[in-house]
Amino acid sequence: MAYVRLRTLLALLGAVVLVLAGPPLLTTGSGADTGTRIPGLRFMVPNTPGGGYDITARTAARDAEDAGLTHGIEVFNLPGAGGTVGLSRLVSEHGNGKLAMSMGLGVVGAARSNHSPRTLADTTPIARLTEEQDVVVVAKDSPYRTIGELIKAWRENPGKLPVGGGSSPGGPDHLAPMLMAQAAGIAPKRVNYIPFDGGGELLASILGNKVAFGVSGVGEYLDQIRSGELRLLAVTGAERVPGLDAPTLQEAGFDVNFTNWRGIVAPPGLSDTERGKLVRLFEELHDSPQWRESMRRNGWSDAFLTGEEFGRFLAEQDRRVVSVLKELGL
């Protein structure tokens, strides 16, 4: 009898210990205490691996997990039509609070140039994350050693110097060289622009000399620039990129000031709770040391904007794309 009472007492003590120990095991490092844990969360990338949307999504997923905000984020690629295949899939996932898509100005332009039946106005805006300059790059064995040499040859015969970009017409890698051409006195309609579905596909064509030069986001090609595989001729923004030895286009005498941005949208039809949780996840990610370090390492500038403000920004960007394409006669 004494033995039974002792065994019962030990069982009760064990249960008490489990109850006391339970809450920390459930919350520590899980994001539950900040309301950011979303089991089964998936990030869609609407272009091929290696591009800017892909790098942004995979960096955000890794940093969110390292910061203990949530766990087990799946990142998958669904390329096609400049991002509009992914956009259509996202919109079809009405009410799915466990799906988000990495995107940017390229998807805005592709939706216009491809006459997509779905636009970003059909999505739930979550957050604008970063802004970055485009870079003008050539292969290491290219005959062009400066931006001046490249522009001189380009002026002489625009059609024979194809330029590659990782976005459809209307996207950032298309608009940047078109603005370059305009500033250099080249009619944009004479430019031989070859679109690729993301920076990964573009890189192979630059290295293989299939295009004379390429234009893409700085964060996509930092490793290749630093290793010497690519020669950086210029950056498209108003200021030089720290750590990179290249002039701005304005310094080189061409009046171009252009930057790209990237963000996150979700399907339509989310509840306030679902939308709020996604916004909160990216707010916490934005403030984390992991994300700050990733922005520094990739040459990204902070451009954080959430919710309705981001929605208004998307509408303004759509108007801007239409205006620029009309101005360029495209």
C-alpha positions in Angstrom: 0.0 0.0 0.0 2.8 2.4 0.9 4.5 1.5 -2.4 1.3 2.4 -4.4 0.9 5.7 -2.5 4.6 6.5 -3.3 4.1 5.7 -6.9 1.0 7.9 -7.1 2.8 10.8 -5.5 5.7 10.5 -7.9 3.2 10.5 -10.9 1.5 13.6 -9.6 4.8 15.3 -9.1 5.8 14.4 -12.7 2.6 15.8 -14.0 3.2 19.1 -12.2 6.7 19.3 -13.6 5.3 18.7 -17.2 2.7 21.5 -16.7 5.3 23.9 -15.4 7.8 23.0 -18.1 5.2 23.0 -20.9 4.7 26.7 -21.8 8.4 27.5 -22.4 8.7 24.5 -24.7 5.8 25.6 -26.7 6.8 29.3 -27.0 10.6 29.7 -26.8 12.0 30.4 -30.2 8.8 29.5 -32.0 7.4 33.0 -32.6 4.2 32.1 -30.7 4.9 34.9 -28.2 4.8 37.5 -30.9 2.0 36.0 -33.0 4.3 35.3 -36.0 4.3 31.5 -36.1 2.4 30.3 -39.2 2.7 26.5 -39.5 2.8 25.3 -43.1 3.8 28.7 -44.5 5.0 28.6 -48.1 6.8 31.3 -50.1 6.2 31.2 -53.9 8.9 32.5 -56.2 7.4 33.5 -59.6 10.6 33.1 -61.6 13.6 30.6 -61.8 16.1 29.9 -59.1 18.9 32.4 -58.8 16.9 35.5 -59.6 16.1 38.4 -57.3 12.7 37.2 -56.2 14.3 33.8 -55.4 17.2 35.3 -53.4 14.8 37.5 -51.5 12.3 34.7 -50.6 15.0 32.3 -49.5 16.9 34.9 -47.5 13.6 36.0 -45.8 12.7 32.3 -45.0 16.1 31.5 -43.5 16.3 34.8 -41.5 12.8 34.3 -40.1 13.7 30.8 -38.9 17.0 31.9 -37.5 15.3 34.7 -35.6 12.9 32.2 -34.1 9.8 33.9 -35.7 8.4 30.7 -37.4 9.7 27.4 -38.6 9.5 25.1 -41.6 8.9 27.7 -44.4 8.8 26.0 -47.8 10.1 28.0 -50.7 9.1 26.9 -54.2 9.5 28.3 -57.7 6.7 28.7 -60.2 8.2 30.5 -63.2 6.6 31.7 -66.4 5.5 34.8 -68.3 7.6 37.3 -66.2 5.9 36.3 -63.0 2.3 36.3 -64.1 2.0 32.5 -64.0 2.8 32.7 -60.3 0.5 35.7 -59.9 -2.4 33.8 -61.4 -1.8 30.9 -59.1 -1.6 33.2 -56.0 -4.9 34.9 -56.9 -6.5 31.5 -57.3 -5.6 30.5 -53.8 -8.4 32.7 -52.4 -8.4 32.8 -48.6 -5.1 30.9 -48.2 -3.3 32.5 -45.2 -0.4 30.1 -45.5 0.9 31.3 -48.9 2.8 34.4 -49.8 4.6 35.5 -53.0 7.9 37.3 -53.5 7.6 39.9 -56.2 8.6 43.4 -57.3 8.5 45.9 -60.1 9.0 43.1 -62.7 5.6 41.6 -61.9 4.0 45.0 -62.2 5.4 45.4 -65.7 4.8 41.8 -66.8 1.1 42.1 -65.8 0.8 45.1 -68.1 3.0 43.9 -71.0 1.4 40.4 -71.0 -2.1 41.7 -70.6 -2.6 39.4 -67.7 -6.2 38.9 -66.5 -4.9 39.0 -63.0 -3.1 42.0 -61.5 -1.5 42.9 -58.2 -4.7 44.8 -57.4 -6.3 41.3 -57.0 -3.8 40.4 -54.2 -3.4 41.2 -50.5 -0.4 43.6 -50.1 1.8 42.5 -47.2 5.1 44.4 -47.2 7.6 46.1 -49.4 11.0 45.0 -48.2 13.9 46.3 -50.1 15.1 48.7 -52.8 18.2 48.1 -54.9 20.1 49.5 -57.8 20.5 47.7 -61.1 24.0 47.0 -62.4 25.3 47.1 -66.0 27.6 44.1 -66.4 29.6 42.3 -69.1 31.5 39.0 -69.1 35.1 39.1 -67.9 36.5 38.7 -71.5 34.2 41.4 -73.0 36.0 44.0 -75.1 34.1 46.7 -73.2 36.1 47.9 -70.1 34.1 51.1 -69.3 30.6 52.2 -69.6 31.7 54.9 -72.0 33.2 52.3 -74.4 30.0 50.2 -74.2 27.7 53.2 -74.9 29.9 54.3 -77.8 29.6 50.9 -79.5 25.9 50.7 -78.7 25.2 54.1 -80.3 27.0 53.0 -83.5 24.8 49.9 -84.0 22.1 49.3 -81.3 20.7 46.2 -83.0 24.0 44.3 -83.0 24.6 44.8 -79.3 21.8 42.8 -77.6 21.1 43.6 -74.0 19.7 41.0 -71.6 17.5 41.5 -68.6 15.9 39.2 -66.1 12.4 40.6 -66.5 9.7 41.0 -69.2 9.1 44.3 -71.0 7.9 46.8 -68.5 10.0 45.3 -65.7 13.1 46.8 -64.1 15.7 45.1 -66.2 13.9 46.3 -69.3 13.1 49.8 -68.2 16.7 50.5 -67.0 18.4 49.9 -70.3 15.6 51.7 -72.2 16.2 54.8 -70.0 19.9 54.3 -70.6 19.3 54.3 -74.4 17.1 57.4 -74.2 19.8 59.2 -72.2 22.5 58.1 -74.8 20.5 59.4 -77.7 19.4 55.9 -78.9 15.8 55.4 -79.8 14.4 52.8 -77.4 12.6 51.0 -80.3 16.0 50.3 -81.8 17.3 48.5 -78.7 17.6 44.7 -79.1 16.3 43.7 -75.6 16.3 39.9 -74.8 14.2 39.0 -71.8 15.0 36.1 -69.5 12.9 34.6 -66.7 15.1 35.8 -63.8 18.7 36.6 -63.2 19.8 33.0 -63.1 18.9 32.4 -66.8 20.4 35.8 -67.7 23.7 35.0 -66.1 24.4 32.0 -68.3 23.8 34.2 -71.4 26.1 37.0 -70.2 28.9 34.5 -69.4 28.4 32.7 -72.7 28.5 36.0 -74.6 25.0 35.4 -76.0 24.3 39.1 -75.1 26.7 42.0 -75.2 25.7 43.2 -71.7 23.2 42.5 -69.0 21.2 44.6 -66.6 20.0 43.1 -63.3 19.8 43.8 -59.6 23.0 44.3 -57.7 22.2 41.6 -55.1 21.9 38.9 -57.8 25.4 39.2 -59.2 27.6 40.4 -56.2 29.4 37.0 -56.0 30.2 36.9 -59.7 31.3 40.6 -59.7 33.6 40.0 -56.7 35.0 36.8 -58.1 35.8 38.5 -61.4 33.4 36.4 -63.6 31.5 39.6 -64.4 32.9 43.0 -65.1 30.8 45.8 -63.5 30.6 48.9 -65.7 28.0 51.1 -63.9 25.2 51.2 -61.4 21.8 52.8 -62.2 21.1 54.7 -58.9 22.0 58.2 -57.7 24.9 57.0 -55.6 27.7 54.5 -55.9 27.2 51.1 -54.2 29.5 50.8 -51.2 32.2 48.2 -51.8 31.8 48.2 -55.6 34.2 50.1 -57.9 31.9 51.4 -60.5 30.4 54.8 -61.4 26.8 55.8 -61.5 25.3 56.4 -64.9 25.0 60.0 -64.0 28.7 60.2 -63.2 29.4 58.8 -66.6 27.3 61.5 -68.2 24.0 59.8 -68.7 21.0 61.2 -66.9 19.5 58.0 -65.5 18.5 57.5 -61.8 16.7 54.1 -61.5 16.1 51.7 -58.6 14.2 48.5 -58.3 12.2 47.2 -55.2 10.9 43.9 -53.9 8.1 42.9 -51.6 5.6 40.3 -50.5 1.9 39.8 -51.5 -0.6 37.2 -50.4 -3.8 35.7 -51.9 -7.1 37.7 -51.8 -9.8 37.0 -49.3 -7.7 36.7 -46.2 -9.3 37.4 -42.8 -8.0 40.3 -40.8 -6.3 37.9 -38.4 -4.5 36.1 -41.3 -3.4 39.3 -42.9 -2.3 40.7 -39.6 -0.2 37.7 -38.8 1.7 37.8 -42.1 2.3 41.6 -41.7 3.5 41.0 -38.1 5.9 38.3 -39.3 7.6 40.7 -41.8 7.6 43.5 -39.2 9.5 41.3 -36.8 11.7 40.1 -39.6 12.5 43.6 -40.6 13.7 44.5 -37.1 15.8 41.3 -36.7 19.6 41.5 -36.8 19.6 38.5 -39.2 17.7 40.6 -41.8 19.8 43.7 -41.2 22.9 41.7 -42.0 21.4 40.1 -45.1 20.5 43.6 -46.4 24.0 44.8 -45.9 25.5 41.7 -47.5 23.3 41.8 -50.6 23.6 45.6 -51.1 19.9 46.1 -50.4 18.5 49.4 -49.1 15.7 49.4 -46.5 12.3 50.3 -48.1 9.9 48.8 -45.6 6.3 49.5 -46.1 3.2 47.5 -45.1 -0.5 47.0 -45.6 -2.6 49.7 -47.1 0.4 52.0 -47.7 2.1 49.3 -49.7 -1.2 48.8 -51.6 -1.2 52.5 -52.6 2.4 52.2 -53.6 1.6 49.2 -55.9 -1.2 51.2 -57.6 1.3 54.2 -58.1 3.9 51.8 -59.6 1.4 50.5 -62.1 0.6 54.0 -63.3 4.4 54.7 -63.5 5.1 51.7 -65.7 2.3 52.7 -68.1 3.6 56.3 -68.2 7.2 55.3 -68.8 6.4 52.8 -71.5 4.3 55.5 -73.3 7.1 58.1 -72.9 9.6 55.6 -74.5 7.2 54.9 -77.3 6.9 51.2 -76.3 
